[in-house]
Amino acid sequence: MEYLVIEILLLVLFILIHRISKIKIFKNYKIFLMFWFFVFLWGVLWDWFAIARGHWIYQKPFILGIFIGVIPVEDIVFMIVVPYGILIGYKLIEKIIIRKK
């Protein structure tokens, strides 16, 4: 449960930074949808492969126990939060550097 709570707190933080800094991440809605489709597809394929090969093991006491296929819900949230945070960080740094020029 802790992991999911941390992910949700990070998501809220990233959303606040996004709103306060008024960063525009994508030029249009089509690019937005394409980005998230490919990020999610890659994440799901990566997780399925790692789980099938035994690289990642999810122990019951440490997860909620809610799965989408073989992937725990915490990992699905991770696939959304981490790329979003990276985009926000990149665009924020880009905005700061451009502002200084």
C-alpha positions as CSV (number, residue, x, y, z in Angstrom):
1,M,0.0,0.0,0.0
2,E,2.9,2.4,0.8
3,Y,4.2,2.2,-2.8
4,L,0.8,3.2,-4.2
5,V,0.5,6.1,-1.8
6,I,3.9,7.4,-2.7
7,E,3.0,7.1,-6.4
8,I,-0.2,9.0,-5.9
9,L,1.6,11.7,-3.9
10,L,4.1,12.1,-6.7
11,L,1.4,12.3,-9.2
12,V,-0.3,15.1,-7.3
13,L,3.0,16.9,-6.9
14,F,3.7,16.6,-10.7
15,I,0.2,17.9,-11.5
16,L,0.7,20.9,-9.1
17,I,4.1,21.7,-10.7
18,H,2.5,21.4,-14.2
19,R,-0.4,23.8,-13.3
20,I,1.7,26.3,-11.4
21,S,4.5,26.5,-14.0
22,K,2.0,26.6,-16.9
23,I,4.1,24.1,-18.9
24,K,2.8,22.9,-22.2
25,I,4.0,19.4,-22.8
26,F,2.4,18.4,-26.1
27,K,1.5,20.5,-29.2
28,N,-1.8,18.8,-29.7
29,Y,-4.1,16.1,-28.5
30,K,-3.0,13.5,-31.1
31,I,0.6,13.7,-30.0
32,F,-0.6,13.4,-26.4
33,L,-2.5,10.2,-27.1
34,M,0.2,8.7,-29.2
35,F,2.8,9.3,-26.5
36,W,0.8,7.7,-23.7
37,F,-0.3,4.8,-26.0
38,F,3.4,3.9,-26.7
39,V,4.6,4.5,-23.2
40,F,1.8,2.3,-21.8
41,L,2.3,-0.4,-24.4
42,W,6.1,-0.5,-23.8
43,G,5.6,-0.6,-20.1
44,V,3.0,-3.5,-20.2
45,L,5.2,-5.5,-22.6
46,W,8.3,-4.9,-20.4
47,D,6.5,-6.0,-17.3
48,W,4.9,-9.1,-18.8
49,F,8.3,-10.1,-20.1
50,A,10.0,-9.5,-16.8
51,I,7.3,-11.3,-14.8
52,A,7.3,-14.3,-17.2
53,R,11.1,-14.6,-17.0
54,G,11.0,-14.4,-13.2
55,H,13.0,-11.1,-13.1
56,W,10.3,-9.4,-11.1
57,I,8.3,-11.1,-8.3
58,Y,5.5,-9.3,-6.5
59,Q,5.0,-10.6,-3.0
60,K,1.5,-10.4,-1.6
61,P,2.3,-8.5,1.7
62,F,3.8,-5.6,-0.3
63,I,1.1,-5.0,-2.9
64,L,-2.6,-4.5,-2.8
65,G,-3.3,-7.7,-4.6
66,I,-5.2,-6.1,-7.5
67,F,-3.9,-7.2,-10.8
68,I,-4.6,-6.2,-14.4
69,G,-3.5,-9.4,-16.1
70,V,-0.3,-10.4,-14.4
71,I,0.6,-6.8,-13.6
72,P,-0.2,-5.3,-10.1
73,V,-2.1,-2.0,-10.1
74,E,0.9,-0.3,-8.5
75,D,2.9,-1.0,-11.6
76,I,0.2,0.4,-13.9
77,V,0.2,3.6,-11.9
78,F,4.1,3.6,-12.1
79,M,3.8,3.5,-15.9
80,I,1.8,6.7,-15.7
81,V,3.5,8.7,-13.0
82,V,7.2,8.2,-14.0
83,P,6.9,9.3,-17.6
84,Y,4.7,12.2,-16.6
85,G,7.3,13.3,-14.0
86,I,10.1,13.0,-16.4
87,L,8.2,15.1,-19.0
88,I,7.4,17.8,-16.4
89,G,11.0,17.9,-15.2
90,Y,12.4,18.1,-18.7
91,K,9.9,20.9,-19.8
92,L,10.5,22.8,-16.5
93,I,14.3,22.7,-17.1
94,E,13.8,23.7,-20.7
95,K,11.5,26.6,-19.7
96,I,14.1,27.8,-17.1
97,I,17.0,27.7,-19.6
98,I,15.1,29.4,-22.3
99,R,14.0,32.1,-19.9
100,K,17.6,32.8,-19.0
101,K,18.6,33.3,-22.6
